[in-house]
Amino acid sequence: MNNNYNFKDSFEEKIYNNILQPIFHKYFVFPNPQLENNKELCDFIILLNDVAIIIQIKTKIHDIIDKRYIQKAIYNPTKQLRASINRIKENKIHVNIKNKFNENIKLTNSNFKKIKKIYGVVINNGNYELANKGLLSITQKESSNIKIMPHIFNYTEINEIINYIHTPVDFIDYLDKRELIINKNNLLDSERNILGIYLQNKDGIAELTKKWVDASLILFDEFNYKEFLKNQLDIKKNNEKYSVFIDDLIFQLEKCESQDDYLFIEQILKLNSFQKCNFGIEIFKKYIEFKKSNKNYVQRFLGWDNFDFGIYCAFSNGKKDDILIKNKFTCWTLYYKTKQKLSFIIGVLKTDIKDMTKYNFVTFGKNTFMPPEVYKDMDKRLVIKNTKKKHCYEYESLE
């Protein structure tokens, strides 16, 4: 549940908690952005570097979706949204949003100048087949006027999609290819069929990490995130047992250069037990060192709310040989497939710190697990123990 945002209804809140946050993370999803005249821009806006995704939520179920409905519920909003974005880019209007700290933020031209592509998405409780047939009808007749191809989903279908697509890059790629699939196959009867065609023809699924975009939050500086983390660290310092560690972490906070650095520190703060996280400073130092020496380092991971252990380590292209951290730990990335989807695990697999002989593997994505097949590709020095916990495996070094 999100306590900061005032949602219009339970369906909108369910979309935010179950669909948008798992894919795009709370740092990138902004409910109910308001124009300067207090009119609502849309139900949600997602900002990812040079991409904006405009989302309209339609709670009411319509048994008959005709041209009038499409015109009112889909065509007009997307046309209005595009006009609003253009006005924002021209510095003629601004948009007011609230971030995850419940702070009021004003979006102006500087926040939107990087945006190169805008997507329109409608999520409703209606019938997919009727909605898309109506959409096809209006787009065929007025294709020259529609600059944004709206993508229509109902809740059941988009909930199924995120079982297979749970990164921003893949979701955007799906929207791009979904439009091509619909236009080429006129396949409007089932979202599952469209998803199946996409998964069967998806290129380079094994190269997922190479496709990650720099999803740096456009509004990051305005969030005053450093001060927020400092306050959190000061709260932790009340426990004298960890005061030295916290002082060191505050010192490292001053060296942060990007959103990733701050988010990494936030993950350390989320660790369940500070008794075992004195290694955090060493990891942070190596993370910075590795980041500066590797051009291909992946800057962002989303889905960190699934972390049980909370470590964030940069890696390059998912290959063991690309990760050259020789001192206190070695970082690997393990890939596995399940139900036609690719997910990845990050773990610290080697260390000489006595307290860190056992760890948990933690998965990215929703409802994922680590199958036995991955053992074959692991280092012989490691023994995997099934802890019988959902989505969780332990390992220990034999050295």
C-alpha positions in Angstrom: 0.0 0.0 0.0 1.1 3.5 -0.7 0.3 6.0 2.0 1.4 9.2 0.2 -0.8 9.2 -2.8 -4.5 9.9 -2.8 -5.9 7.5 -5.4 -9.3 8.1 -7.0 -10.5 4.5 -6.3 -9.3 1.0 -5.4 -8.8 0.0 -9.0 -6.4 2.8 -9.6 -4.5 1.9 -6.5 -4.4 -1.7 -7.5 -2.9 -0.7 -10.9 -0.2 1.3 -9.1 0.7 -1.4 -6.5 0.4 -4.5 -8.7 1.4 -3.4 -12.2 3.3 -0.1 -12.4 5.4 -0.2 -9.3 6.8 -3.7 -9.9 7.8 -2.8 -13.4 8.9 0.8 -13.1 9.6 1.3 -9.4 8.2 4.0 -7.3 10.9 6.5 -8.3 9.5 6.7 -11.8 5.7 6.5 -11.5 3.8 9.6 -10.6 0.0 9.4 -10.0 -2.4 12.2 -10.9 -0.1 14.9 -12.3 -1.8 18.3 -12.3 -1.5 21.1 -14.8 -1.0 24.6 -13.6 -4.8 25.3 -14.0 -5.4 22.4 -11.6 -6.7 20.1 -14.4 -5.4 16.6 -14.4 -2.9 15.8 -17.1 -3.5 12.0 -16.9 -3.9 9.3 -14.3 -0.2 8.3 -14.2 2.9 9.6 -15.9 6.1 7.5 -16.1 9.4 9.3 -16.9 12.4 7.2 -18.0 15.1 9.4 -19.3 14.0 10.1 -22.9 10.7 8.2 -22.7 7.4 9.3 -21.2 4.5 6.8 -20.8 1.1 8.4 -20.3 -1.5 6.1 -18.6 -5.2 6.5 -18.4 -7.3 4.3 -16.1 -10.9 3.5 -17.0 -12.6 1.9 -14.1 -16.1 1.6 -15.5 -16.9 -1.5 -17.5 -18.4 -0.9 -20.9 -20.1 -3.8 -22.6 -20.4 -1.8 -25.9 -17.2 -0.1 -27.0 -18.1 1.9 -30.1 -16.5 4.8 -31.9 -18.0 7.2 -29.4 -16.4 5.5 -26.5 -13.1 5.2 -28.2 -13.3 8.9 -29.2 -14.1 10.0 -25.6 -12.0 7.5 -23.6 -9.0 7.0 -25.7 -8.6 9.3 -28.7 -9.3 12.6 -27.0 -7.1 11.9 -24.0 -4.1 10.8 -26.1 -4.6 13.9 -28.3 -4.8 16.1 -25.2 -1.8 14.5 -23.6 0.4 15.0 -26.7 -0.7 18.7 -26.8 0.1 19.0 -23.1 3.6 17.5 -23.5 4.3 19.8 -26.5 3.2 22.8 -24.4 5.4 21.6 -21.5 8.4 21.4 -23.9 7.7 24.9 -25.1 7.7 26.1 -21.5 4.1 27.3 -21.7 2.8 25.2 -18.9 4.1 23.2 -16.0 3.0 20.0 -14.2 2.7 19.5 -10.5 3.4 16.0 -9.1 4.3 14.5 -5.7 7.3 12.2 -5.3 7.6 9.2 -3.0 8.4 11.5 -0.1 5.1 13.3 -0.5 7.0 16.4 -1.7 5.4 18.7 -4.3 7.5 18.9 -7.5 7.0 21.2 -10.4 7.8 19.8 -13.8 8.9 22.3 -16.4 10.6 22.4 -19.7 14.0 21.3 -18.3 12.4 18.0 -17.1 10.8 17.2 -20.5 13.4 18.4 -22.9 15.1 15.0 -23.1 11.9 13.2 -24.0 12.0 11.8 -27.5 9.1 9.3 -27.5 5.7 9.3 -25.8 3.5 6.2 -25.3 -0.2 6.2 -24.5 -1.6 3.3 -22.4 -5.2 2.7 -21.3 -5.9 0.1 -18.6 -9.6 -0.7 -18.1 -12.0 -3.2 -16.8 -13.6 -3.6 -20.2 -13.4 -6.3 -22.9 -10.1 -6.3 -24.7 -11.5 -7.6 -28.0 -14.3 -5.0 -28.3 -12.0 -2.2 -27.2 -9.3 -3.0 -29.8 -11.8 -3.5 -32.5 -13.2 -0.1 -31.8 -9.7 1.3 -31.6 -8.8 -0.3 -35.0 -11.9 1.3 -36.5 -11.1 4.8 -35.3 -7.4 4.6 -36.1 -8.1 3.4 -39.6 -10.4 6.3 -40.3 -8.4 9.0 -38.5 -4.8 7.6 -38.6 -3.4 10.9 -39.8 -4.7 12.6 -36.7 -3.5 10.1 -34.2 0.2 10.6 -33.4 0.2 8.3 -30.4 -1.0 4.7 -30.9 -2.8 4.0 -27.6 -2.3 0.6 -26.2 -5.4 -0.8 -24.5 -5.2 -3.5 -21.8 -7.6 -4.8 -19.2 -6.3 -5.6 -15.8 -6.2 -9.4 -16.2 -4.2 -9.2 -19.4 -1.6 -6.6 -18.2 -1.2 -8.6 -15.0 -0.4 -11.6 -17.1 2.1 -9.6 -19.2 4.2 -8.7 -16.2 4.7 -12.4 -15.4 6.9 -12.4 -18.5 8.0 -8.8 -18.8 9.3 -7.2 -15.7 11.8 -4.6 -16.7 11.2 -1.1 -18.2 13.2 -1.8 -21.3 11.3 -5.0 -22.1 7.9 -3.3 -21.4 8.8 -0.4 -23.8 10.1 -3.0 -26.3 6.8 -4.9 -26.0 4.8 -1.7 -26.7 6.9 -1.1 -29.8 6.5 -4.6 -31.2 2.9 -5.0 -30.0 1.9 -2.2 -32.4 3.8 -4.0 -35.2 2.2 -7.3 -34.4 -1.3 -5.9 -34.4 -0.8 -4.0 -37.6 0.8 -7.0 -39.4 -1.5 -9.8 -38.1 -4.7 -7.9 -37.3 -4.6 -10.1 -34.2 -7.1 -8.5 -31.9 -8.7 -11.4 -30.2 -6.3 -12.2 -27.5 -3.5 -10.3 -25.7 -2.0 -13.7 -24.9 -1.6 -14.4 -28.6 0.2 -11.1 -29.1 2.4 -11.8 -26.1 3.1 -15.3 -27.4 4.2 -13.9 -30.8 6.4 -11.3 -29.0 8.1 -13.9 -26.8 8.7 -16.3 -29.7 10.3 -13.7 -31.9 12.0 -11.6 -29.3 15.6 -11.0 -30.4 18.5 -11.2 -28.1 16.8 -12.3 -24.9 20.2 -13.6 -23.6 21.6 -10.1 -24.2 19.1 -8.4 -21.8 21.7 -6.5 -19.8 23.2 -5.0 -23.0 19.8 -3.4 -23.7 19.4 -1.5 -20.5 18.9 2.1 -20.9 20.1 4.8 -18.6 16.9 5.3 -16.7 18.2 8.1 -14.6 15.4 9.9 -12.9 14.9 13.3 -14.6 13.8 14.9 -11.4 16.4 13.4 -9.2 18.2 16.6 -8.1 14.9 18.2 -7.1 14.1 15.3 -4.8 16.8 16.4 -2.4 17.5 12.8 -2.0 20.9 13.2 -0.3 19.3 15.1 2.6 16.7 12.4 2.9 19.4 9.7 3.2 21.4 11.8 5.7 18.3 12.0 7.9 17.8 8.2 7.7 21.5 7.7 8.6 21.2 10.0 11.5 18.3 8.0 12.8 20.4 4.8 12.6 23.2 6.5 14.5 21.0 6.5 17.6 22.2 3.0 18.0 25.8 3.5 19.3 26.8 0.0 18.3 26.8 1.0 14.7 27.8 4.7 15.0 31.3 4.2 13.4 29.9 2.3 10.5 27.2 5.0 10.0 29.8 7.8 10.1 31.8 6.0 7.4 28.6 5.5 5.3 27.8 9.3 5.6 31.3 10.0 4.4 30.7 7.7 1.4 27.4 9.5 0.8 29.3 12.7 0.1 31.1 10.9 -2.7 27.9 9.8 -4.5 27.9 11.0 -8.1 24.7 9.5 -9.5 21.2 8.3 -8.7 22.6 4.7 -8.6 25.0 5.6 -5.8 22.3 7.0 -3.6 20.0 4.1 -4.3 22.8 1.7 -3.4 23.2 3.4 0.0 19.4 3.2 0.5 19.6 -0.6 0.0 22.2 -0.9 2.7 19.9 1.1 5.0 17.1 -1.4 4.3 19.1 -4.4 5.5 17.2 -6.3 8.2 20.3 -6.6 10.5 23.1 -4.1 10.8 25.1 -6.7 12.6 26.1 -8.3 9.4 26.5 -5.2 7.2 29.9 -3.9 8.1 31.0 -5.2 4.8 28.8 -2.5 3.2 31.5 0.1 3.0 33.9 -2.3 1.2 31.2 -3.2 -1.3 30.4 0.4 -1.9 34.1 1.3 -2.5 34.5 -1.6 -4.9 31.2 -0.7 -6.6 32.5 2.9 -7.2 35.9 1.5 -8.4 34.2 -0.9 -10.7 31.8 1.6 -12.1 34.6 4.0 -13.0 36.6 1.4 -14.8 33.9 -0.3 -16.9 32.1 1.5 -19.7 29.5 -1.2 -20.0 28.4 -1.2 -16.4 24.7 -1.4 -16.0 23.4 1.7 -14.2 20.0 0.8 -13.0 18.1 -2.2 -11.7 14.4 -1.9 -10.9 12.5 -4.2 -8.6 14.6 -3.6 -5.6 11.6 -3.9 -3.3 12.0 -7.7 -3.7 15.4 -7.6 -2.1 15.7 -9.7 1.1 19.4 -9.2 1.5 19.8 -5.8 -0.1 23.1 -5.8 -1.9 23.5 -3.9 -5.1 26.6 -4.6 -7.2 27.3 -3.3 -10.6 28.1 -5.9 -13.3 29.0 -5.8 -17.0 27.3 -7.9 -19.6 26.6 -10.7 -17.2 29.9 -12.4 -17.8 32.1 -13.6 -14.9 35.3 -12.5 -16.7 34.0 -9.0 -17.0 33.8 -8.5 -13.3 37.3 -8.0 -12.1 37.0 -7.3 -8.4 40.0 -9.1 -6.9 40.1 -8.0 -3.3 37.4 -8.8 -0.7 34.7 -10.2 -2.9 33.8 -11.4 -6.3 30.5 -10.5 -7.9 28.7 -12.9 -10.3 25.5 -12.7 -12.3 23.6 -15.9 -12.8 21.0 -16.3 -15.4 18.1 -18.7 -15.4 15.0 -19.3 -17.4 11.6 -20.3 -16.1 8.2 -20.1 -17.9 9.8 -18.5 -20.9 11.1 -15.6 -19.0 14.6 -14.5 -18.2 15.5 -13.2 -14.8 18.8 -12.7 -13.0 20.3 -13.0 -9.6 23.1 -11.0 -8.1 25.2 -12.4 -5.2 28.5 -11.9 -3.5 30.1 -15.3 -4.0 33.4 -15.0 -2.4 34.7 -13.1 0.6 37.3 -13.3 3.4 35.1 -11.5 5.9 34.3 -14.1 8.6 30.8 -12.9 9.2 29.9 -13.2 5.5 30.3 -17.0 4.9 26.6 -17.4 4.3 24.2 -15.4 2.2 20.8 -15.6 0.5 20.3 -15.4 -3.2 17.6 -13.0 -4.0 15.7 -12.8 -7.2 14.6 -9.9 -9.4 11.1 -9.9 -10.8 7.9 -11.3 -9.6 7.3 -14.9 -8.5 10.7 -16.2 -9.6 12.9 -18.9 -8.3 16.3 -20.5 -8.8 16.0 -23.9 -10.5 18.5 -26.7 -10.1 19.8 -26.3 -13.7 21.8 -23.2 -12.7 24.0 -25.3 -10.4 25.8 -26.8 -13.4 27.3 -23.4 -14.3 28.3 -22.4 -10.8 31.8 -22.5 -9.3 32.8 -25.8 -7.8 33.9 -24.0 -4.6 30.2 -23.3 -3.8 27.6 -25.6 -2.2 24.0 -24.7 -2.7 21.6 -25.4 0.0 17.9 -25.3 -0.5 16.5 -23.3 2.5 13.0 -24.3 1.6 12.1 -20.6 1.6 10.2 -19.2 -1.3 12.5 -17.6 -3.9 15.5 -18.1 -1.6 18.7 -20.2 -1.6 21.7 -20.2 0.6 25.3 -20.8 -0.4 28.5 -21.0 1.5 32.2 -21.0 0.5 34.2 -24.3 0.7 37.4 -22.4 1.0 
